[in-house]
Amino acid sequence: MQRLLELTCAIKNQQTVLDPTIVKPWLIDLVAQGYRLVAATETIDSFNAWWHIHRPDRPARRLTPAQEKLLPGMGHAGITEQLQADINAFFLKKSGQLKLCAYHTENTLEFTLRLSLAPLCTLAIEVEREYLAGTYDGNGIQAYKQWLAAIKLTYNHLHPFYASIYDTLFAHEPSTKWVDAFQGYIHNLSLVNIFGPDLVRRFGRERLLTTPAWRCEKLDDGGILLLPEPYWYGYIPAWKQASEHLGVSTAHYRYVAHVASLLQQYNLLSNLTVAQLAEATAQSCVFEMLKVLLPDHFVPINNSWKTEKELSTIIQRYADLTQGEWQPRQIKSIFEKFQTITEFNFQGQRIIWNYNQIHDRQAIDVCEFINEFAQQHLQGCFLNIHTHVLYLPKGVATALHELFFHLKSGWPNQEELGYLFPQISPEDWEFVLAGPNKLMEFSDNYSSASCCDAQRIEQCKLVRYGLTLSANW
């Protein structure tokens, strides 16, 4: 059984990894560090050829003729033709994941890289711990340095806001999820920890740099690389002291203020006021809370229709929610004897939805076609909640889904509010901390409504089940 270390880099926007001008230079620089990059489908033969070069005294198995042909190439840094084809397909498809393997041409080190767009945008770098320990060639220190160099190179190109190691030997340890790190909560330290500029602001630069750890290193964009201990013997780590120094906590409570902060960081909320946040916090239903925060992103929709015009109108209302991202031109629905068709132009393409010759037109689920279209062509997704439709960027929807499970009524403390909303003055939060009576005086629009039976937001079904209650989640 392989003992693996997996570094997961959390990336805010999908567009970062879908941008060839970012990803291709990163891979080219990996090649410059001495790596042969191969496609996931090539790893078995490539590994055997690479291993034969580095450990001819301990061959994994006898090489096949096909693997022998790979020997000259595996000794030279570069990108294989198959991987280049996979990269181009990834950019064209704009979904799924890109997986490849990097083999160092001089040192005994290889690792897997996996770019994933869903459910949240991440890059995983997976390495076998034996390489870093020098089990195979006794040169683990050099392999460790090469691995760290690849990590720093990756950070400088993709700029994740957080990165940490998952160690299979410590699977019982608490982990920090994507959405937690995005909002400034770190639940554990690992062998490798990267704090992006936002997290550096959260914890404090000097506080991070004075952590009792083996190395605390400044990165080019203001981030910090924190290594509690090196991957070799002879150093006595101070894990407990480092965690206490940074105030690492396993608490998972989140408030409506955290939902608003997430939406604000994705530019879905502008000019947020304390009054608006107070009204959202007063709601006992997640749906009503979202309506207060995102009034322009919700629309009530009745998906029933009888005529061609009504069907086209429903589709147009979904498109209008995207605020210009989806502009269907010349949309029309056609009822024929044995089939129903919707046609429209989108970015120079003629899109045709053929509803599979369904005789009973009322049985057609137009939402299925709309959601499939969004998955393939749009940066967001549609969520059907309580006869309303909400359109959100895909990453935001997934982050909200995870956040809902930990929602609690009430407010975080003033220090936390200052971090979440730096644009709001400390004096304005006094109305929040003064209690509900003072808050009602502050906001004439203060009201509480609910479309469910919950008395507190913790009881709302969307907190218990997340966005799985959405028909198209």
C-alpha positions as CSV (number, residue, x, y, z in Angstrom):
1,M,0.0,0.0,0.0
2,Q,1.4,3.4,-1.0
3,R,1.7,6.0,1.8
4,L,0.8,9.2,0.1
5,L,1.0,12.9,0.9
6,E,-1.6,15.0,-0.9
7,L,-1.1,18.8,-1.0
8,T,-4.5,20.4,-1.9
9,C,-4.4,24.0,-3.1
10,A,-7.7,25.9,-2.8
11,I,-8.3,28.2,-5.8
12,K,-10.9,30.9,-5.7
13,N,-12.0,31.2,-9.3
14,Q,-12.4,28.5,-12.0
15,Q,-11.2,31.0,-14.6
16,T,-7.7,30.8,-13.1
17,V,-7.2,27.1,-14.1
18,L,-9.2,27.6,-17.4
19,D,-6.8,30.3,-18.6
20,P,-4.1,28.9,-20.9
21,T,-2.0,32.0,-20.3
22,I,-1.7,30.9,-16.7
23,V,-1.6,27.1,-16.9
24,K,0.7,26.6,-19.8
25,P,3.5,28.8,-18.5
26,W,3.2,27.0,-15.2
27,L,3.8,23.6,-16.9
28,I,6.6,25.0,-19.0
29,D,8.3,26.2,-15.8
30,L,7.9,22.8,-14.3
31,V,9.7,21.4,-17.4
32,A,12.4,23.9,-16.8
33,Q,12.8,22.5,-13.3
34,G,13.7,19.2,-14.9
35,Y,10.4,17.3,-15.1
36,R,9.0,15.1,-17.8
37,L,5.2,15.7,-17.9
38,V,3.0,12.9,-19.1
39,A,-0.7,12.3,-19.4
40,A,-2.6,10.2,-16.9
41,T,-3.1,7.5,-19.5
42,E,0.6,7.2,-20.0
43,T,1.7,6.8,-16.4
44,I,2.1,3.0,-16.2
45,D,4.5,2.7,-19.1
46,S,6.2,6.0,-18.3
47,F,6.8,5.0,-14.7
48,N,8.4,1.7,-15.6
49,A,10.7,3.3,-18.1
50,W,11.6,6.2,-15.7
51,W,12.2,3.7,-12.9
52,H,14.4,1.6,-15.1
53,I,16.6,4.7,-15.8
54,H,16.9,5.8,-12.1
55,R,17.0,2.3,-10.5
56,P,18.5,-0.1,-13.0
57,D,19.6,-2.3,-10.1
58,R,16.0,-2.6,-8.9
59,P,13.8,-2.8,-11.9
60,A,10.0,-2.9,-11.2
61,R,9.5,-5.5,-13.9
62,R,10.9,-6.4,-17.3
63,L,10.3,-3.7,-19.8
64,T,7.9,-4.3,-22.7
65,P,9.0,-3.3,-26.2
66,A,6.6,-0.2,-25.9
67,Q,8.2,0.8,-22.6
68,E,11.8,0.4,-24.1
69,K,10.8,2.9,-26.8
70,L,10.1,5.5,-24.0
71,L,13.5,5.2,-22.4
72,P,15.2,8.1,-24.5
73,G,12.3,10.5,-23.9
74,M,12.0,9.8,-20.1
75,G,15.5,11.0,-19.7
76,H,14.7,14.5,-21.0
77,A,12.4,17.1,-19.6
78,G,9.4,18.0,-21.7
79,I,5.7,17.5,-22.3
80,T,4.4,14.5,-24.2
81,E,2.1,14.9,-27.2
82,Q,-0.7,13.0,-25.5
83,L,-0.6,15.4,-22.5
84,Q,-0.6,18.4,-24.8
85,A,-3.7,17.0,-26.5
86,D,-5.3,16.5,-23.0
87,I,-4.5,20.1,-22.1
88,N,-6.1,21.4,-25.2
89,A,-9.2,19.3,-24.6
90,F,-9.4,20.5,-21.0
91,F,-9.5,24.1,-22.1
92,L,-12.0,23.3,-24.9
93,K,-14.4,21.4,-22.6
94,K,-14.0,23.8,-19.7
95,S,-15.2,21.1,-17.2
96,G,-14.0,18.0,-15.4
97,Q,-10.3,17.7,-14.5
98,L,-6.8,17.6,-15.9
99,K,-4.5,14.9,-14.5
100,L,-0.9,14.4,-15.3
101,C,2.3,13.0,-13.8
102,A,5.7,14.7,-13.4
103,Y,8.9,12.6,-13.4
104,H,12.2,14.3,-12.5
105,T,14.9,13.5,-15.0
106,E,17.8,13.7,-12.5
107,N,16.4,12.9,-9.0
108,T,14.3,10.0,-7.8
109,L,11.1,12.0,-7.5
110,E,7.7,11.7,-9.2
111,F,4.3,13.1,-8.3
112,T,0.8,13.4,-9.7
113,L,-1.0,16.7,-10.4
114,R,-4.8,17.0,-10.6
115,L,-6.6,20.2,-11.5
116,S,-10.3,19.9,-10.6
117,L,-13.1,22.4,-11.4
118,A,-15.8,20.7,-9.3
119,P,-17.2,20.6,-6.7
120,L,-14.7,23.4,-5.8
121,C,-11.7,24.6,-7.7
122,T,-8.6,22.8,-6.4
123,L,-5.2,21.6,-7.5
124,A,-3.9,18.4,-5.8
125,I,-0.2,17.4,-5.8
126,E,0.2,13.8,-4.7
127,V,3.6,12.3,-3.8
128,E,4.7,9.0,-2.3
129,R,6.3,9.7,1.0
130,E,9.1,7.2,0.3
131,Y,10.6,9.6,-2.2
132,L,10.9,12.4,0.4
133,A,12.3,10.0,3.0
134,G,15.0,8.8,0.6
135,T,13.9,5.2,0.9
136,Y,14.8,4.4,-2.7
137,D,18.1,6.2,-3.2
138,G,19.1,7.6,0.2
139,N,18.8,11.2,-1.2
140,G,15.5,12.2,0.4
141,I,16.7,15.7,1.3
142,Q,17.3,16.6,-2.4
143,A,13.9,15.1,-3.4
144,Y,12.2,17.1,-0.6
145,K,13.9,20.3,-1.8
146,Q,12.8,19.6,-5.4
147,W,9.3,18.9,-4.3
148,L,9.1,22.2,-2.3
149,A,10.5,24.1,-5.3
150,A,7.7,22.6,-7.4
151,I,5.1,23.6,-4.8
152,K,6.4,27.2,-4.7
153,L,6.5,27.4,-8.4
154,T,2.9,26.2,-8.6
155,Y,1.8,28.8,-6.0
156,N,3.5,31.6,-7.9
157,H,1.5,30.8,-11.0
158,L,-1.9,29.7,-9.7
159,H,-2.0,31.7,-6.5
160,P,-4.3,29.5,-4.3
161,F,-5.6,31.2,-1.2
162,Y,-4.7,28.2,1.0
163,A,-2.9,24.9,0.7
164,S,-2.3,22.1,3.2
165,I,-1.3,18.4,3.2
166,Y,-3.5,15.4,3.7
167,D,-1.4,12.6,5.3
168,T,-2.9,9.1,5.1
169,L,-1.0,8.3,8.3
170,F,-3.0,11.0,10.2
171,A,-6.4,10.6,8.6
172,H,-8.0,11.1,12.0
173,E,-6.8,14.6,12.3
174,P,-9.3,17.5,11.7
175,S,-9.1,19.0,8.3
176,T,-9.7,22.4,6.9
177,K,-12.3,22.6,4.2
178,W,-12.2,24.9,1.2
179,V,-15.0,27.2,2.4
180,D,-13.5,27.3,5.9
181,A,-10.1,28.5,4.7
182,F,-11.8,30.9,2.3
183,Q,-13.4,32.6,5.3
184,G,-10.2,32.6,7.4
185,Y,-10.7,29.5,9.5
186,I,-7.8,27.0,9.8
187,H,-8.6,23.8,11.8
188,N,-5.2,22.2,11.7
189,L,-1.6,22.5,10.6
190,S,0.0,20.0,8.3
191,L,3.5,19.3,7.0
192,V,3.1,22.0,4.4
193,N,0.9,25.1,4.9
194,I,0.5,28.0,2.5
195,F,-1.4,31.1,3.6
196,G,-2.4,33.4,0.7
197,P,-2.4,37.2,1.2
198,D,-6.0,37.2,2.5
199,L,-5.2,34.7,5.2
200,V,-2.0,36.6,6.0
201,R,-4.2,39.6,6.7
202,R,-6.4,37.4,8.8
203,F,-3.7,36.0,11.1
204,G,-1.2,38.9,10.9
205,R,2.1,38.8,9.0
206,E,4.3,39.1,12.1
207,R,2.3,36.5,13.9
208,L,2.7,34.0,11.1
209,L,6.4,34.7,10.6
210,T,7.1,34.2,14.4
211,T,5.3,30.9,14.5
212,P,7.5,28.3,16.3
213,A,8.2,26.2,13.2
214,W,11.1,24.9,11.2
215,R,10.6,27.5,8.4
216,C,8.3,30.5,7.8
217,E,9.0,31.9,4.3
218,K,7.6,34.9,2.5
219,L,6.2,34.2,-1.0
220,D,6.3,36.6,-3.9
221,D,2.7,37.9,-3.7
222,G,2.7,38.4,0.1
223,G,1.7,34.9,1.0
224,I,3.6,32.8,3.6
225,L,4.8,29.2,3.4
226,L,4.8,27.6,6.9
227,L,6.6,24.3,7.5
228,P,6.3,22.9,11.0
229,E,9.1,20.4,10.5
230,P,11.4,19.2,7.7
231,Y,10.9,15.7,6.2
232,W,14.0,14.2,7.9
233,Y,15.1,13.3,11.4
234,G,17.1,15.5,13.7
235,Y,14.6,18.3,14.3
236,I,12.3,18.5,17.3
237,P,9.0,20.0,16.1
238,A,6.6,22.1,18.2
239,W,3.2,21.3,16.6
240,K,1.2,22.1,19.7
241,Q,3.0,25.4,20.3
242,A,2.6,26.4,16.7
243,S,-1.2,25.6,16.7
244,E,-1.7,27.6,20.0
245,H,0.4,30.5,18.6
246,L,-1.9,30.8,15.6
247,G,-5.1,30.1,17.6
248,V,-6.0,27.1,15.4
249,S,-9.5,26.0,16.3
250,T,-11.8,23.1,15.3
251,A,-15.0,25.2,15.9
252,H,-17.3,25.1,12.9
253,Y,-20.1,27.6,13.8
254,R,-21.0,30.0,11.1
255,Y,-23.4,32.9,11.0
256,V,-25.4,34.8,8.3
257,A,-22.6,37.3,8.3
258,H,-20.3,34.6,6.9
259,V,-22.8,33.9,4.1
260,A,-22.9,37.6,3.3
261,S,-19.1,37.8,3.4
262,L,-18.8,34.9,0.9
263,L,-21.2,36.6,-1.5
264,Q,-19.4,39.9,-1.1
265,Q,-16.0,38.3,-1.9
266,Y,-17.5,37.1,-5.2
267,N,-18.8,40.6,-6.0
268,L,-22.4,39.4,-5.7
269,L,-23.1,41.9,-2.9
270,S,-22.2,45.6,-3.3
271,N,-22.7,48.4,-0.8
272,L,-23.8,46.0,1.9
273,T,-25.2,47.9,4.9
274,V,-25.6,46.9,8.5
275,A,-29.3,47.3,8.2
276,Q,-29.4,44.9,5.3
277,L,-27.3,42.4,7.1
278,A,-29.4,42.8,10.2
279,E,-32.6,42.0,8.3
280,A,-30.9,39.0,6.7
281,T,-29.7,37.8,10.1
282,A,-33.3,38.1,11.6
283,Q,-34.6,35.5,9.2
284,S,-35.3,32.0,10.4
285,C,-35.3,30.6,6.9
286,V,-32.2,30.4,4.6
287,F,-34.4,31.1,1.6
288,E,-35.7,34.3,3.0
289,M,-32.2,35.3,4.2
290,L,-30.9,34.9,0.6
291,K,-33.8,36.9,-0.8
292,V,-32.7,39.8,1.5
293,L,-29.1,39.6,0.5
294,L,-29.6,38.8,-3.2
295,P,-32.8,40.3,-4.4
296,D,-31.6,40.8,-8.0
297,H,-30.5,37.1,-8.3
298,F,-33.9,35.6,-7.4
299,V,-37.0,35.4,-9.6
300,P,-40.2,33.5,-9.0
301,I,-40.8,31.1,-11.9
302,N,-43.7,28.9,-12.8
303,N,-42.3,26.1,-15.0
304,S,-45.7,25.1,-16.3
305,W,-46.6,26.1,-19.9
306,K,-49.1,25.3,-22.6
307,T,-48.0,27.3,-25.7
308,E,-44.8,27.7,-27.7
309,K,-44.5,31.3,-26.6
310,E,-44.9,30.4,-22.9
311,L,-42.1,27.8,-23.2
312,S,-39.8,30.3,-24.8
313,T,-40.7,32.9,-22.1
314,I,-39.7,30.5,-19.3
315,I,-36.3,29.9,-21.0
316,Q,-35.8,33.7,-21.5
317,R,-36.5,34.3,-17.8
318,Y,-33.8,31.9,-16.8
319,A,-31.4,33.6,-19.2
320,D,-32.3,37.1,-17.8
321,L,-31.1,35.9,-14.4
322,T,-27.5,35.5,-15.7
323,Q,-27.3,39.3,-16.2
324,G,-26.1,39.2,-19.7
325,E,-23.9,36.0,-19.6
326,W,-26.6,34.1,-21.5
327,Q,-28.3,36.1,-24.2
328,P,-30.3,33.7,-26.4
329,R,-30.9,35.3,-29.8
330,Q,-33.9,34.5,-32.0
331,I,-35.3,32.0,-29.5
332,K,-38.3,30.1,-30.6
333,S,-40.1,26.9,-29.6
334,I,-41.8,24.7,-32.2
335,F,-44.6,22.2,-31.6
336,E,-44.6,19.5,-34.2
337,K,-46.7,16.4,-34.4
338,F,-44.3,14.0,-32.7
339,Q,-41.8,16.3,-31.1
340,T,-41.1,19.7,-29.5
341,I,-38.0,21.7,-30.3
342,T,-36.5,24.9,-28.9
343,E,-33.9,26.8,-30.9
344,F,-31.8,29.9,-30.2
345,N,-28.4,31.4,-31.0
346,F,-25.7,31.6,-28.4
347,Q,-22.2,33.1,-29.1
348,G,-22.4,32.3,-32.8
349,Q,-23.8,28.8,-32.3
350,R,-27.3,27.5,-33.1
351,I,-28.4,25.6,-30.0
352,I,-31.2,23.1,-30.6
353,W,-33.1,21.3,-27.9
354,N,-35.0,18.3,-29.1
355,Y,-37.3,17.0,-26.3
356,N,-37.0,13.4,-27.5
357,Q,-40.3,13.2,-29.4
358,I,-42.4,13.3,-26.2
359,H,-46.1,13.1,-27.0
360,D,-47.2,14.6,-23.7
361,R,-45.6,18.1,-23.8
362,Q,-46.5,18.8,-20.2
363,A,-44.2,16.0,-19.2
364,I,-41.2,17.8,-20.7
365,D,-38.7,18.9,-18.0
366,V,-37.3,22.0,-19.6
367,C,-35.1,22.6,-16.4
368,E,-33.1,19.5,-17.3
369,F,-32.1,21.1,-20.6
370,I,-31.5,24.5,-19.1
371,N,-29.2,22.9,-16.4
372,E,-27.3,20.9,-19.0
373,F,-26.8,24.0,-21.0
374,A,-25.5,25.9,-18.0
375,Q,-23.1,23.1,-17.1
376,Q,-21.6,23.2,-20.6
377,H,-21.7,26.9,-21.4
378,L,-22.1,29.1,-18.4
379,Q,-20.0,30.0,-15.4
380,G,-22.9,29.6,-13.0
381,C,-25.8,27.2,-12.2
382,F,-29.5,27.6,-11.6
383,L,-30.9,26.6,-8.2
384,N,-34.7,26.0,-7.8
385,I,-35.8,26.8,-4.3
386,H,-39.4,27.2,-3.1
387,T,-40.8,28.1,-6.6
388,H,-38.0,30.6,-7.1
389,V,-34.8,30.3,-9.2
390,L,-31.4,31.6,-8.1
391,Y,-28.4,31.9,-10.4
392,L,-25.0,31.7,-8.8
393,P,-21.4,31.0,-9.9
394,K,-20.8,27.3,-9.6
395,G,-18.1,27.6,-7.0
396,V,-20.2,29.9,-4.9
397,A,-23.1,27.4,-4.9
398,T,-20.9,24.6,-3.7
399,A,-19.4,26.8,-1.0
400,L,-22.8,27.9,0.2
401,H,-24.0,24.3,0.3
402,E,-21.1,23.4,2.7
403,L,-21.6,26.6,4.7
404,F,-25.3,26.0,5.4
405,F,-24.7,22.9,7.5
406,H,-22.9,25.0,10.1
407,L,-25.2,28.0,10.2
408,K,-26.2,29.3,13.6
409,S,-28.5,32.2,14.5
410,G,-26.9,35.4,16.0
411,W,-23.8,37.3,15.3
412,P,-20.0,36.7,15.4
413,N,-18.0,39.0,17.7
414,Q,-17.0,42.5,16.6
415,E,-13.4,41.5,15.8
416,E,-14.8,38.9,13.4
417,L,-17.2,41.3,11.8
418,G,-14.3,43.7,11.2
419,Y,-12.4,41.0,9.4
420,L,-15.4,39.9,7.3
421,F,-16.5,43.5,6.4
422,P,-13.5,45.8,6.5
423,Q,-15.4,48.5,4.6
424,I,-17.9,49.0,7.5
425,S,-16.8,51.2,10.4
426,P,-16.6,49.8,13.9
427,E,-19.1,52.3,15.1
428,D,-21.8,50.8,12.9
429,W,-21.5,47.4,14.5
430,E,-22.5,49.0,17.9
431,F,-26.1,48.8,16.8
432,V,-25.7,45.1,16.2
433,L,-24.0,44.5,19.6
434,A,-26.5,46.7,21.4
435,G,-29.3,44.2,21.1
436,P,-32.5,43.7,19.0
437,N,-34.4,46.7,20.4
438,K,-31.7,49.2,19.4
439,L,-31.4,47.4,16.0
440,M,-35.1,47.9,15.3
441,E,-34.6,51.6,15.8
442,F,-31.7,51.6,13.4
443,S,-33.5,50.0,10.5
444,D,-37.0,50.9,9.4
445,N,-37.0,47.9,7.1
446,Y,-36.1,45.4,9.9
447,S,-38.5,42.4,9.4
448,S,-38.5,38.7,9.8
449,A,-40.4,36.4,7.4
450,S,-40.3,32.7,6.7
451,C,-41.5,30.3,4.1
452,C,-41.0,27.3,6.3
453,D,-41.9,26.4,9.9
454,A,-38.5,27.1,11.4
455,Q,-38.3,29.3,14.4
456,R,-34.6,29.6,14.3
457,I,-32.3,29.3,11.3
458,E,-30.7,26.2,12.7
459,Q,-34.1,24.5,12.2
460,C,-34.4,25.4,8.5
461,K,-34.4,22.4,6.2
462,L,-31.8,24.1,4.0
463,V,-29.4,24.1,7.0
464,R,-30.1,20.4,7.7
465,Y,-29.9,19.2,4.0
466,G,-28.1,22.0,2.2
467,L,-28.8,22.6,-1.4
468,T,-29.7,19.0,-2.0
469,L,-33.3,20.4,-1.6
470,S,-32.9,22.2,-4.8
471,A,-34.5,20.2,-7.6
472,N,-31.4,20.4,-9.8
473,W,-28.6,20.2,-7.3
